[in-house]
Amino acid sequence: MMSRDASTPKSKTPRAQVLIAGAGPTGLTLACELARHGVALRIVDAAPRHHTGSRGKGLQPRTLEVLDDLGVVNRIIETGRFHLTFRGYDGDTVLGEWDWHEGRVPTPHVPYASTLIIPQWRVEEVLRSRLEALGGAVELGTVLTEFNQDDDGVVATVARDGVTEQVPVKYLVGCDGGHSIVRRTLGVSFDGETDETQRMLVGDVEVDGLDRDHWHAWPKAQDGPVALCPLPGTNVFQFQAVVTTAAPIEPSLETFQRVFDERTGRSDIRLRNATWLSLYRTNVRMADRYRVGRVFVAGDAAHVHPPAGGQGMNTGIQDAYNLGWKLGRVFAGASSQLLDTYEEERLPIAASLLGLTSKLLRQGWQGRAAQSRTTETLQLELNYRGSSLVREAGEPRTVVRAGDRAPDAPCQTACGVSRRLFDVFRGSHFTLLGFDITHARLIELVNDQYGPVVRGYTVTAADASGDFALVDSGGYVRLGYGVEGRPLVLVRPDGYIGWIGEPGTLQQLEDYFRRAGAVTSV
């Protein structure tokens, strides 16, 4: 792993193989994923200091599973909050209270069942700490100014403190936001719209006169909804107010207070000590390509979401999670064609979520936000069915299908030690589950031949022996996967099912290994 000052033209550290432009949640997730694959990288950000504004403030269950895999979910949860009650007002009259995720509780198969409220800067802080533990660091105040690529690699130019440096790498990833210089240099279109008549005041402020146990909102205010959401682990609230006129407006504390007073009719609530103030313009845009040669875009550089529904930050993190393991396998010797599946799998996801967030935004602007969130917003049902990187040999005897998220489940080792499937999956490897003791010999051969890239386990209902046996004494694994018979299930490094087969389909499994980069030769 490499990290060095951009003003120093030479270094004795290994040359970076990947340059990441942008150190928000997307870029940091990618950096962490590449680092644990052993890929040398640099991650640069044009900002002179780390951002302290909340921007996004919700992590969805699927993203929490990604952060679990990266080893940081406990730190994230400690500083966030589930089930923050939403309280609606008309002036000082309480209209009602509701929990958008009422009844959603963890299960054996879904350990994170609802949205976690947490400011984006905190997520970035935790990811930076993880990256540092892996040997890397963000280079602040370092601007990507241009780049050129050929069949062998990319040469990027970065500038810091007036000093420029040529950075030769194998791949460049633009995680540099909606105004991405990477995307613009590539000439990739960013189709969609920016609606200047739909704007929003957003900022972080301290508040006197409101409790921190509710998300306070005035949804039917005459000039547009206004809300104050307490940010867990801090002493501030995120302020949001819809702007329904085209008149110029300055995002200042005085403006925020005036708008709040006018819309709520309240004089007992005071805003103070603003740490971040902004005027957000509604953007709904998506790149038509995520890869051009050796250069990729991810996160807001690839798709910009309305803030409704808390999808943007989450989608970017999962872009990085998808791309990261594939780059890792390519550097380990897999075909670069594996990287084509990044766009194939992630672009349709962004397109569908843009439709969802646009719908939720319209409801919010009209003051008729639903009192519950659909399961769509949780991102647990997103899948890669139909991708060229998922295969099924024969008719699967499972409820889950290739391309689906791999469920969690409690089980035990042969020695009686409790383990979750997510513990088994955690890391940069593929995981093969053989649902019967009769697969023991096959699992042994897989571990001998393909380990540690592939780790195989037998899943049995009764006592078993060996280091690669999982005892499903409660039946939760079979229940979660809807298993009948003796199937084989291969889980990719990103926690999605890549292949499902039956005994007698081992040639198809080996073919999948080659396709997915699990092995480079057999």
C-alpha positions as CSV (number, residue, x, y, z in Angstrom):
1,M,0.0,0.0,0.0
2,M,1.4,3.4,-0.9
3,S,0.8,6.9,0.4
4,R,3.1,9.8,-0.2
5,D,3.2,13.5,-0.6
6,A,2.4,14.6,-4.1
7,S,5.0,17.3,-3.9
8,T,7.7,14.7,-3.8
9,P,8.4,13.5,-7.3
10,K,10.3,10.3,-6.3
11,S,9.7,7.7,-3.6
12,K,11.2,4.4,-2.5
13,T,7.7,3.0,-1.8
14,P,6.1,0.7,-4.4
15,R,4.6,2.5,-7.4
16,A,0.8,2.8,-7.2
17,Q,-1.2,0.5,-9.4
18,V,-4.5,2.4,-9.0
19,L,-5.1,6.1,-8.5
20,I,-8.4,7.1,-6.9
21,A,-9.6,10.7,-7.4
22,G,-11.9,11.7,-4.6
23,A,-11.9,10.7,-0.9
24,G,-15.6,10.6,-0.1
25,P,-17.4,7.4,1.0
26,T,-17.0,5.9,-2.5
27,G,-13.3,6.6,-2.9
28,L,-12.5,5.5,0.7
29,T,-14.5,2.2,0.3
30,L,-12.6,1.5,-2.9
31,A,-9.3,2.2,-1.2
32,C,-10.1,-0.1,1.7
33,E,-11.2,-2.9,-0.6
34,L,-8.1,-2.6,-2.8
35,A,-5.8,-2.4,0.2
36,R,-7.1,-5.7,1.6
37,H,-6.5,-7.2,-1.8
38,G,-2.9,-6.1,-1.6
39,V,-3.2,-3.5,-4.4
40,A,-0.9,-0.5,-4.2
41,L,-2.9,2.7,-4.5
42,R,-3.0,6.4,-4.0
43,I,-6.1,8.3,-3.1
44,V,-6.1,12.1,-3.6
45,D,-8.7,14.8,-2.9
46,A,-8.7,18.4,-4.0
47,A,-10.1,19.6,-0.7
48,P,-7.6,21.1,1.7
49,R,-9.2,19.5,4.7
50,H,-11.7,16.7,5.4
51,H,-15.3,17.7,4.9
52,T,-17.3,18.2,8.1
53,G,-20.9,18.7,6.7
54,S,-23.5,16.0,7.0
55,R,-24.5,15.8,3.3
56,G,-25.9,12.3,3.4
57,K,-27.1,11.0,6.7
58,G,-28.4,7.5,6.3
59,L,-26.8,4.1,5.8
60,Q,-29.1,1.3,4.4
61,P,-28.9,-2.3,5.6
62,R,-27.1,-3.6,2.6
63,T,-24.4,-0.9,3.0
64,L,-24.1,-1.9,6.7
65,E,-23.4,-5.4,5.5
66,V,-20.6,-4.0,3.2
67,L,-19.1,-2.2,6.2
68,D,-19.4,-5.4,8.3
69,D,-17.3,-7.1,5.7
70,L,-14.8,-4.3,5.8
71,G,-14.6,-4.7,9.6
72,V,-15.9,-1.3,10.7
73,V,-19.7,-1.8,11.2
74,N,-19.5,-1.8,15.0
75,R,-17.8,1.6,15.1
76,I,-20.4,2.9,12.6
77,I,-23.4,1.6,14.7
78,E,-21.9,2.9,18.0
79,T,-22.2,6.5,16.7
80,G,-25.4,6.1,14.7
81,R,-29.1,5.5,15.5
82,F,-31.8,3.1,14.3
83,H,-35.5,3.9,14.4
84,L,-35.4,7.7,14.9
85,T,-39.0,8.6,15.3
86,F,-40.4,11.2,12.8
87,R,-42.6,13.8,14.4
88,G,-44.8,16.0,12.2
89,Y,-46.1,19.5,13.2
90,D,-48.4,22.2,12.1
91,G,-47.0,25.2,14.0
92,D,-46.7,24.0,17.6
93,T,-49.4,21.3,17.2
94,V,-48.1,17.8,16.9
95,L,-49.8,16.1,14.0
96,G,-48.4,12.6,14.7
97,E,-45.3,10.5,15.2
98,W,-44.2,7.5,13.2
99,D,-41.2,5.2,12.6
100,W,-40.4,4.8,9.0
101,H,-39.1,1.3,9.8
102,E,-41.6,0.2,12.4
103,G,-41.5,-3.6,12.9
104,R,-38.2,-4.0,11.1
105,V,-35.9,-5.9,13.5
106,P,-32.8,-8.0,12.9
107,T,-33.3,-11.6,12.0
108,P,-30.9,-14.5,11.6
109,H,-30.7,-13.8,7.9
110,V,-30.8,-10.0,8.0
111,P,-28.7,-8.6,10.9
112,Y,-29.3,-5.0,9.9
113,A,-32.9,-4.4,9.2
114,S,-33.4,-0.7,9.0
115,T,-31.7,2.6,8.1
116,L,-29.0,3.9,10.4
117,I,-29.0,7.7,10.8
118,I,-25.4,8.9,10.9
119,P,-23.7,11.9,9.3
120,Q,-21.7,11.3,6.2
121,W,-18.5,12.9,7.7
122,R,-18.6,10.3,10.4
123,V,-18.7,7.5,7.9
124,E,-15.8,9.0,6.1
125,E,-13.9,9.3,9.4
126,V,-14.3,5.6,10.2
127,L,-13.3,4.6,6.7
128,R,-10.2,6.8,6.8
129,S,-9.3,5.1,10.0
130,R,-9.7,1.7,8.5
131,L,-7.6,2.7,5.5
132,E,-4.8,4.0,7.8
133,A,-4.9,0.6,9.6
134,L,-4.4,-1.0,6.2
135,G,-1.4,1.2,5.5
136,G,-2.8,4.1,3.4
137,A,-3.8,7.7,3.8
138,V,-5.7,10.4,1.9
139,E,-3.6,13.0,0.1
140,L,-5.5,16.3,0.8
141,G,-5.1,19.4,-1.3
142,T,-4.0,17.2,-4.3
143,V,-5.8,18.0,-7.5
144,L,-6.1,15.7,-10.5
145,T,-5.6,18.1,-13.4
146,E,-5.5,15.8,-16.4
147,F,-4.7,12.3,-17.6
148,N,-3.9,10.2,-20.7
149,Q,-4.3,6.5,-21.2
150,D,-3.1,3.8,-23.6
151,D,-3.3,0.0,-23.7
152,D,-0.7,-0.3,-21.0
153,G,-1.9,2.2,-18.4
154,V,-2.8,5.7,-17.4
155,V,-0.5,8.7,-16.8
156,A,-2.3,11.2,-14.5
157,T,-1.1,14.7,-13.6
158,V,-1.7,15.8,-10.0
159,A,-0.9,19.2,-8.5
160,R,-0.3,20.1,-4.9
161,D,1.0,23.4,-3.5
162,G,1.9,24.5,-7.0
163,V,4.0,21.4,-7.7
164,T,2.8,19.0,-10.4
165,E,3.6,15.3,-10.6
166,Q,3.2,12.6,-13.2
167,V,1.6,9.5,-11.8
168,P,1.8,6.4,-13.9
169,V,-0.8,3.7,-12.9
170,K,-2.6,0.8,-14.4
171,Y,-6.0,2.1,-13.6
172,L,-7.7,5.4,-12.6
173,V,-11.0,5.6,-10.8
174,G,-13.0,8.9,-10.6
175,C,-14.9,9.1,-7.4
176,D,-14.7,12.9,-7.6
177,G,-18.4,13.9,-7.4
178,G,-21.0,15.3,-9.7
179,H,-18.6,17.7,-11.4
180,S,-16.1,14.9,-11.9
181,I,-13.0,16.0,-13.9
182,V,-12.5,12.3,-14.7
183,R,-15.9,11.9,-16.3
184,R,-15.6,15.2,-18.2
185,T,-12.2,14.3,-19.5
186,L,-13.4,11.0,-20.8
187,G,-16.2,12.8,-22.6
188,V,-18.9,10.6,-21.0
189,S,-22.3,12.1,-21.1
190,F,-24.1,12.8,-17.8
191,D,-27.7,12.7,-18.9
192,G,-30.6,14.0,-16.8
193,E,-31.6,17.4,-15.5
194,T,-30.9,20.0,-12.9
195,D,-34.1,21.8,-11.9
196,E,-33.3,25.3,-10.7
197,T,-36.9,25.7,-9.5
198,Q,-36.4,22.8,-7.0
199,R,-33.8,23.8,-4.5
200,M,-33.2,23.0,-0.9
201,L,-31.4,24.8,2.0
202,V,-29.3,22.2,3.9
203,G,-27.0,22.7,6.8
204,D,-25.7,21.6,10.2
205,V,-26.8,23.8,13.1
206,E,-27.2,23.6,16.8
207,V,-30.8,24.1,18.0
208,D,-32.3,25.4,21.2
209,G,-35.9,24.4,22.0
210,L,-36.1,20.9,20.4
211,D,-35.4,17.4,21.8
212,R,-33.0,15.1,20.1
213,D,-35.2,12.0,20.3
214,H,-37.2,13.0,17.2
215,W,-36.8,14.0,13.6
216,H,-38.9,17.2,13.7
217,A,-40.7,18.3,10.5
218,W,-43.3,20.7,9.3
219,P,-44.4,18.9,6.1
220,K,-47.4,21.1,5.2
221,A,-45.9,24.6,5.7
222,Q,-47.3,27.0,3.2
223,D,-44.0,27.9,1.5
224,G,-42.6,24.4,1.6
225,P,-41.6,21.7,4.1
226,V,-38.9,22.3,6.7
227,A,-37.3,19.8,9.0
228,L,-34.6,19.4,11.7
229,C,-33.0,16.0,12.1
230,P,-30.7,15.4,15.1
231,L,-27.4,13.9,14.0
232,P,-26.4,11.1,16.4
233,G,-23.1,11.3,18.2
234,T,-23.0,15.1,17.7
235,N,-24.7,18.2,19.2
236,V,-26.1,19.4,15.9
237,F,-29.2,19.0,13.7
238,Q,-29.3,18.8,9.9
239,F,-31.6,21.6,8.7
240,Q,-33.6,21.0,5.5
241,A,-36.0,23.4,3.8
242,V,-37.5,23.2,0.4
243,V,-37.1,26.4,-1.7
244,T,-40.1,26.8,-4.0
245,T,-39.3,30.1,-5.6
246,A,-36.7,31.0,-8.2
247,A,-35.7,34.1,-6.2
248,P,-32.0,34.4,-5.2
249,I,-31.3,33.1,-1.7
250,E,-28.2,33.1,0.4
251,P,-27.4,30.0,2.6
252,S,-26.7,31.9,5.9
253,L,-27.7,31.2,9.5
254,E,-29.9,34.3,9.3
255,T,-31.7,33.0,6.2
256,F,-32.2,29.6,7.8
257,Q,-33.7,31.1,10.9
258,R,-36.0,33.4,8.9
259,V,-37.2,30.6,6.7
260,F,-37.8,28.4,9.8
261,D,-39.7,31.1,11.7
262,E,-41.9,32.0,8.7
263,R,-42.8,28.4,7.9
264,T,-43.4,27.1,11.4
265,G,-44.8,30.2,13.1
266,R,-42.6,29.4,16.0
267,S,-40.5,31.9,18.0
268,D,-39.3,29.5,20.7
269,I,-36.8,27.5,18.6
270,R,-33.4,29.1,17.8
271,L,-30.7,28.0,15.4
272,R,-27.1,28.8,16.2
273,N,-23.4,27.8,15.7
274,A,-23.8,26.7,12.0
275,T,-20.9,24.4,10.9
276,W,-22.0,23.9,7.4
277,L,-24.6,25.8,5.2
278,S,-25.4,25.0,1.6
279,L,-28.0,25.5,-1.2
280,Y,-28.8,22.2,-2.9
281,R,-30.1,22.1,-6.5
282,T,-32.1,19.0,-7.4
283,N,-30.0,16.9,-9.8
284,V,-31.1,13.7,-11.4
285,R,-28.3,12.5,-13.7
286,M,-26.4,9.4,-14.7
287,A,-23.4,8.6,-16.8
288,D,-24.0,6.4,-19.9
289,R,-20.7,4.6,-19.4
290,Y,-18.8,3.6,-16.2
291,R,-15.7,2.5,-18.0
292,V,-13.6,3.8,-20.8
293,G,-10.4,1.7,-21.3
294,R,-8.5,1.8,-18.0
295,V,-10.5,4.6,-16.4
296,F,-13.7,4.2,-14.4
297,V,-16.3,6.4,-12.6
298,A,-18.1,5.6,-9.5
299,G,-20.5,7.2,-6.9
300,D,-21.6,10.7,-7.7
301,A,-19.3,10.9,-10.6
302,A,-21.5,8.2,-12.2
303,H,-24.9,9.1,-10.9
304,V,-26.4,12.0,-8.9
305,H,-29.5,11.2,-6.8
306,P,-32.0,13.5,-5.1
307,P,-31.6,13.3,-1.3
308,A,-34.9,11.6,-0.7
309,G,-34.7,8.0,0.5
310,G,-31.0,8.0,1.4
311,Q,-29.7,6.2,-1.7
312,G,-26.9,8.3,-3.1
313,M,-24.1,7.6,-0.6
314,N,-25.1,4.0,-0.3
315,T,-25.1,3.4,-4.0
316,G,-21.7,4.9,-4.3
317,I,-20.3,2.7,-1.5
318,Q,-21.7,-0.4,-3.3
319,D,-20.2,0.7,-6.6
320,A,-16.8,0.7,-5.0
321,Y,-17.4,-2.6,-3.3
322,N,-18.3,-4.2,-6.7
323,L,-15.4,-2.7,-8.6
324,G,-12.8,-3.2,-5.8
325,W,-12.8,-7.0,-5.7
326,K,-12.7,-7.2,-9.4
327,L,-9.7,-5.0,-9.7
328,G,-8.1,-7.1,-6.9
329,R,-8.6,-10.3,-8.9
330,V,-7.2,-8.7,-12.1
331,F,-4.1,-7.7,-10.3
332,A,-3.9,-11.3,-9.1
333,G,-3.8,-12.5,-12.7
334,A,-7.5,-12.7,-13.8
335,S,-8.5,-11.4,-17.3
336,S,-9.2,-7.7,-17.5
337,Q,-12.5,-8.7,-19.1
338,L,-13.8,-9.2,-15.6
339,L,-13.8,-5.4,-15.2
340,D,-16.5,-5.1,-17.9
341,T,-19.0,-6.6,-15.5
342,Y,-18.7,-3.5,-13.2
343,E,-20.7,-1.4,-15.6
344,E,-22.9,-4.3,-16.6
345,E,-24.0,-4.9,-12.9
346,R,-23.9,-1.4,-11.4
347,L,-25.4,0.9,-14.1
348,P,-28.9,-0.8,-14.1
349,I,-28.9,-0.5,-10.3
350,A,-28.3,3.3,-10.4
351,A,-31.0,3.7,-13.1
352,S,-33.6,2.0,-11.0
353,L,-32.7,3.9,-7.8
354,L,-32.8,7.2,-9.6
355,G,-36.4,6.5,-10.4
356,L,-37.1,5.6,-6.8
357,T,-35.4,8.7,-5.3
358,S,-37.2,10.9,-7.8
359,K,-40.5,9.5,-6.8
360,L,-39.8,10.0,-3.1
361,L,-38.5,13.6,-3.8
362,R,-41.8,14.5,-5.5
363,Q,-43.7,13.2,-2.5
364,G,-41.6,15.3,-0.1
365,W,-41.9,18.5,-2.2
366,Q,-45.7,18.0,-2.1
367,G,-45.7,17.6,1.7
368,R,-47.0,14.0,1.5
369,A,-44.1,11.9,2.4
370,A,-45.1,8.3,3.2
371,Q,-45.1,7.2,6.9
372,S,-43.1,4.1,6.0
373,R,-40.3,3.2,3.7
374,T,-40.6,0.5,1.2
375,T,-38.2,-2.4,1.2
376,E,-36.7,-0.9,-2.0
377,T,-34.9,1.7,0.0
378,L,-33.1,-0.9,2.1
379,Q,-31.2,-2.2,-0.9
380,L,-31.4,-5.7,0.3
381,E,-33.4,-6.9,-2.7
382,L,-31.0,-5.5,-5.3
383,N,-29.5,-8.3,-7.3
384,Y,-27.3,-9.1,-10.3
385,R,-29.6,-11.7,-11.8
386,G,-29.0,-11.8,-15.5
387,S,-25.4,-10.7,-15.2
388,S,-22.8,-12.6,-17.2
389,L,-20.9,-13.0,-13.9
390,V,-23.6,-15.2,-12.3
391,R,-24.4,-18.8,-13.4
392,E,-26.7,-21.6,-12.5
393,A,-25.9,-25.2,-13.4
394,G,-29.2,-27.0,-13.9
395,E,-32.4,-26.1,-12.0
396,P,-31.3,-24.7,-8.6
397,R,-33.0,-26.4,-5.6
398,T,-32.8,-23.2,-3.6
399,V,-35.0,-20.2,-3.0
400,V,-32.1,-17.8,-3.5
401,R,-30.9,-17.5,-7.1
402,A,-27.5,-16.7,-8.6
403,G,-27.1,-13.0,-8.4
404,D,-29.0,-12.6,-5.1
405,R,-27.5,-11.2,-1.9
406,A,-26.2,-14.1,0.1
407,P,-28.2,-14.3,3.4
408,D,-26.5,-14.4,6.8
409,A,-27.3,-17.2,9.3
410,P,-26.0,-18.4,12.7
411,C,-24.2,-21.8,12.8
412,Q,-21.3,-23.4,14.6
413,T,-17.9,-24.8,13.8
414,A,-17.2,-28.5,14.3
415,C,-15.7,-27.5,17.7
416,G,-19.0,-25.9,18.8
417,V,-17.9,-22.3,18.4
418,S,-20.7,-20.0,17.2
419,R,-20.2,-18.4,13.8
420,R,-22.2,-16.3,11.4
421,L,-22.0,-16.9,7.7
422,F,-21.0,-13.3,7.4
423,D,-17.9,-14.2,9.5
424,V,-17.2,-17.0,7.0
425,F,-17.6,-14.7,4.0
426,R,-15.6,-11.8,5.5
427,G,-12.5,-11.1,3.4
428,S,-11.4,-11.0,-0.2
429,H,-12.1,-14.7,-1.0
430,F,-14.9,-16.7,-2.7
431,T,-16.8,-19.0,-0.4
432,L,-18.2,-22.4,-1.5
433,L,-21.0,-23.9,0.6
434,G,-21.7,-27.6,0.1
435,F,-25.0,-28.5,1.7
436,D,-24.4,-32.0,2.8
437,I,-21.6,-34.0,4.4
438,T,-21.2,-35.9,1.1
439,H,-19.5,-32.8,-0.2
440,A,-16.7,-33.2,2.3
441,R,-14.2,-34.6,-0.2
442,L,-15.1,-32.0,-2.8
443,I,-14.6,-29.2,-0.3
444,E,-11.3,-30.6,0.7
445,L,-10.2,-30.7,-2.9
446,V,-11.3,-27.2,-3.5
447,N,-9.5,-25.9,-0.5
448,D,-6.3,-27.7,-1.5
449,Q,-6.4,-26.6,-5.1
450,Y,-7.9,-23.1,-5.0
451,G,-7.3,-21.9,-1.4
452,P,-7.0,-19.2,-0.1
453,V,-8.8,-17.5,-3.0
454,V,-11.7,-20.0,-2.6
455,R,-12.7,-21.3,0.8
456,G,-15.0,-24.3,0.9
457,Y,-17.3,-25.5,3.8
458,T,-19.7,-28.3,4.3
459,V,-23.0,-27.3,5.9
460,T,-24.5,-30.2,7.9
461,A,-27.4,-30.5,10.3
462,A,-25.5,-32.8,12.7
463,D,-22.1,-32.9,14.3
464,A,-19.2,-32.8,11.9
465,S,-15.4,-32.8,12.1
466,G,-12.7,-30.7,10.4
467,D,-11.8,-27.1,10.0
468,F,-14.1,-26.6,7.1
469,A,-17.4,-27.9,8.5
470,L,-20.3,-25.7,9.5
471,V,-23.0,-27.2,11.7
472,D,-26.4,-25.8,11.0
473,S,-28.0,-27.2,14.2
474,G,-30.8,-24.6,14.2
475,G,-31.5,-25.1,10.5
476,Y,-31.1,-21.3,9.8
477,V,-28.7,-21.7,7.0
478,R,-30.9,-24.1,5.0
479,L,-33.9,-21.9,5.8
480,G,-32.3,-18.7,4.7
481,Y,-31.2,-20.2,1.4
482,G,-34.3,-22.2,0.9
483,V,-32.3,-25.4,0.4
484,E,-33.7,-28.7,-0.9
485,G,-31.4,-31.6,-1.6
486,R,-27.6,-31.2,-1.7
487,P,-26.8,-28.0,-3.7
488,L,-23.5,-26.2,-4.0
489,V,-23.6,-22.4,-3.6
490,L,-20.6,-20.2,-4.4
491,V,-20.6,-16.7,-2.8
492,R,-18.5,-14.0,-4.4
493,P,-16.2,-11.7,-2.4
494,D,-18.9,-9.0,-2.5
495,G,-21.5,-11.2,-0.8
496,Y,-23.6,-12.0,-3.8
497,I,-24.2,-15.5,-5.0
498,G,-22.1,-16.1,-8.1
499,W,-22.9,-19.8,-8.9
500,I,-25.4,-22.5,-7.8
501,G,-25.1,-26.1,-8.9
502,E,-25.6,-29.7,-8.0
503,P,-23.3,-32.7,-7.6
504,G,-22.1,-33.6,-11.1
505,T,-21.7,-30.0,-12.3
506,L,-18.1,-29.5,-11.2
507,Q,-16.9,-28.6,-14.7
508,Q,-19.4,-25.7,-14.7
509,L,-18.0,-24.6,-11.4
510,E,-14.4,-24.7,-12.7
511,D,-15.6,-22.7,-15.8
512,Y,-17.1,-20.1,-13.4
513,F,-13.9,-19.9,-11.4
514,R,-12.1,-18.9,-14.6
515,R,-14.8,-16.4,-15.6
516,A,-14.9,-14.7,-12.2
517,G,-11.1,-14.7,-11.7
518,A,-11.2,-17.1,-8.8
519,V,-8.3,-18.8,-10.5
520,T,-6.1,-17.9,-13.4
521,S,-5.3,-21.5,-14.3
522,V,-6.7,-24.9,-13.3
